[in-house]
């Protein structure tokens, strides 16, 4: 099986974008959106300051260093890939994708207007790597923050695992 991939630019409004299996995520939100102890988009204090990703069922919020257009790459692998040696920060978590259709959006990009990717309909392990790069090939707002390629590697897994930081980037990290 050849690896499937999707490279895209997205407006990381409010310094984030989402990778979600939208149908089960929306169903989960119907039951949990008003929970007073639930941080929006999974953005706990540790998520903001250490992990750089927010995690909820069927959803990963990727924190970006810029409130701007950012470049991302999602690759689906048959097996766990090697880590990217040039990445400044690397974190892994699980992403349950029971429908096998991932939607990519942000606070400024509706899921219907963002890219999508078909993946194995099962529990996936997701590795998010922050790889230093040049500005994307589009005009940006010129605001503060370093440029990264946000690389998301996905592969099937049979067993749920906790979030793990494989390489901790500097802190503070955004802006």
C-alpha positions as CSV (number, residue, x, y, z in Angstrom):
1,X,0.0,0.0,0.0
2,X,1.4,3.4,-1.0
3,X,1.2,6.1,1.6
4,X,-1.6,8.6,1.0
5,X,-0.9,12.3,1.7
6,X,-2.5,15.7,1.5
7,X,-0.4,19.0,1.5
8,X,-2.4,22.1,2.1
9,X,-2.4,25.8,3.2
10,X,-4.9,26.8,5.8
11,X,-5.8,30.1,7.6
12,X,-4.8,29.2,11.1
13,X,-7.2,31.7,12.6
14,X,-6.5,32.2,16.4
15,X,-3.3,30.2,15.9
16,X,-4.9,26.8,15.3
17,X,-6.4,24.4,12.8
18,X,-8.4,21.2,13.3
19,X,-8.2,17.6,12.0
20,X,-11.5,15.9,12.8
21,X,-13.7,12.9,12.0
22,X,-16.5,15.4,11.9
23,X,-19.7,13.2,12.1
24,X,-18.7,11.4,15.4
25,X,-17.1,14.6,16.7
26,X,-20.3,16.6,16.2
27,X,-22.3,13.8,17.9
28,X,-19.9,13.9,20.8
29,X,-20.2,17.7,21.0
30,X,-24.0,17.5,21.1
31,X,-23.6,15.7,24.4
32,X,-20.6,17.5,25.8
33,X,-20.4,21.0,24.5
34,X,-22.0,22.6,27.6
35,X,-19.8,20.6,30.1
36,X,-18.4,23.4,32.4
37,X,-15.1,21.6,33.0
38,X,-14.4,20.9,29.2
39,X,-11.8,23.2,27.8
40,X,-12.7,24.4,24.3
41,X,-11.1,22.4,21.5
42,X,-9.1,20.4,24.2
43,X,-7.0,23.5,25.0
44,X,-5.9,22.6,28.6
45,X,-3.1,24.6,30.2
46,X,-0.7,21.7,29.3
47,X,-2.0,21.6,25.8
48,X,-1.3,25.3,25.3
49,X,2.0,25.5,27.0
50,X,3.6,22.0,26.5
51,X,1.8,19.7,24.0
52,X,0.9,22.4,21.5
53,X,-2.1,20.3,20.5
54,X,-5.6,20.1,21.9
55,X,-7.2,16.7,22.0
56,X,-10.9,15.7,22.1
57,X,-12.7,12.6,20.9
58,X,-12.3,12.3,17.1
59,X,-10.5,15.7,17.0
60,X,-7.0,17.2,17.2
61,X,-6.5,20.9,17.4
62,X,-3.0,21.8,16.1
63,X,-1.6,24.9,17.7
64,X,0.4,27.1,15.3
65,X,3.0,29.8,16.0
66,X,1.2,32.2,13.7
67,X,-2.4,33.5,13.3
68,X,-1.9,33.4,9.6
69,X,-1.8,31.1,6.5
70,X,0.3,28.0,7.4
71,X,1.4,25.0,5.5
72,X,0.6,21.5,6.6
73,X,1.1,17.9,5.4
74,X,-1.0,14.9,6.5
75,X,0.4,11.5,5.5
76,X,-1.3,8.1,6.1
77,X,1.1,5.3,6.6
78,X,0.5,1.5,6.8
79,X,2.9,1.3,9.8
80,X,4.6,3.7,12.2
81,X,7.0,6.0,10.3
82,X,10.4,7.2,11.5
83,X,10.4,10.6,13.2
84,X,11.5,13.7,11.3
85,X,15.0,14.6,12.5
86,X,14.6,18.3,11.7
87,X,11.4,18.8,13.7
88,X,11.6,21.2,16.6
89,X,8.7,19.7,18.5
90,X,7.0,16.3,18.1
91,X,4.0,15.0,20.0
92,X,1.8,11.9,19.5
93,X,-1.8,11.1,20.4
94,X,-4.6,8.9,19.3
95,X,-7.3,9.9,16.8
96,X,-10.4,7.7,16.5
97,X,-11.7,8.0,13.0
98,X,-14.7,5.6,12.7
99,X,-16.0,7.1,9.5
100,X,-12.6,7.3,7.8
101,X,-13.2,10.8,6.5
102,X,-11.1,13.6,8.1
103,X,-12.1,17.2,7.7
104,X,-9.6,20.0,8.1
105,X,-10.8,23.4,9.3
106,X,-10.1,26.3,11.6
107,X,-12.0,29.0,13.4
108,X,-11.9,30.9,10.1
109,X,-12.4,28.0,7.7
110,X,-15.7,26.0,7.7
111,X,-15.2,22.2,7.4
112,X,-17.2,22.3,4.2
113,X,-14.7,24.7,2.7
114,X,-11.5,23.0,4.0
115,X,-9.6,20.1,2.6
116,X,-10.5,16.5,3.5
117,X,-8.8,13.1,3.5
118,X,-9.9,9.5,3.5
119,X,-8.1,7.4,6.1
120,X,-8.6,3.9,7.5
121,X,-11.8,3.9,9.5
122,X,-10.4,2.9,12.8
123,X,-8.2,4.1,15.7
124,X,-5.1,5.9,14.4
125,X,-2.0,7.1,16.0
126,X,-1.2,10.7,15.1
127,X,2.3,12.2,15.2
128,X,2.4,16.0,14.9
129,X,5.8,17.4,14.0
130,X,6.7,21.1,13.9
131,X,9.3,21.4,11.2
132,X,11.0,24.8,10.7
133,X,10.5,26.1,7.2
134,X,10.3,29.2,5.0
135,X,7.1,31.2,4.6
136,X,4.4,29.4,2.6
137,X,4.1,30.3,-1.1
138,X,1.2,32.7,-0.5
139,X,1.0,36.2,0.9
140,X,0.8,36.2,4.7
141,X,-0.2,38.9,7.1
142,X,3.4,39.5,8.1
143,X,2.6,39.1,11.8
144,X,4.9,37.6,14.4
145,X,5.8,34.0,14.8
146,X,8.1,31.5,13.2
147,X,7.2,29.5,10.1
148,X,6.7,25.7,10.4
149,X,5.5,22.9,8.3
150,X,2.9,21.2,10.5
151,X,3.5,17.5,9.5
152,X,0.8,15.0,10.7
153,X,1.7,11.3,10.3
154,X,-1.2,8.9,10.8
155,X,-1.1,5.1,11.0
156,X,-3.4,2.4,12.3
157,X,-3.1,1.2,15.8
158,X,-4.8,-1.6,17.7
159,X,-4.3,-0.2,21.2
160,X,-5.1,3.2,22.6
161,X,-2.2,5.1,24.1
162,X,-1.7,8.3,26.1
163,X,-0.4,11.5,24.6
164,X,3.4,11.4,24.4
165,X,5.9,14.2,23.8
166,X,8.7,12.7,21.7
167,X,10.7,16.0,21.4
168,X,9.9,19.1,23.5
169,X,10.4,22.4,21.7
170,X,11.4,25.7,23.4
171,X,9.0,27.5,25.7
172,X,7.6,30.1,25.1
173,X,7.1,28.8,21.6
174,X,4.5,31.0,19.8
175,X,4.6,34.7,18.8
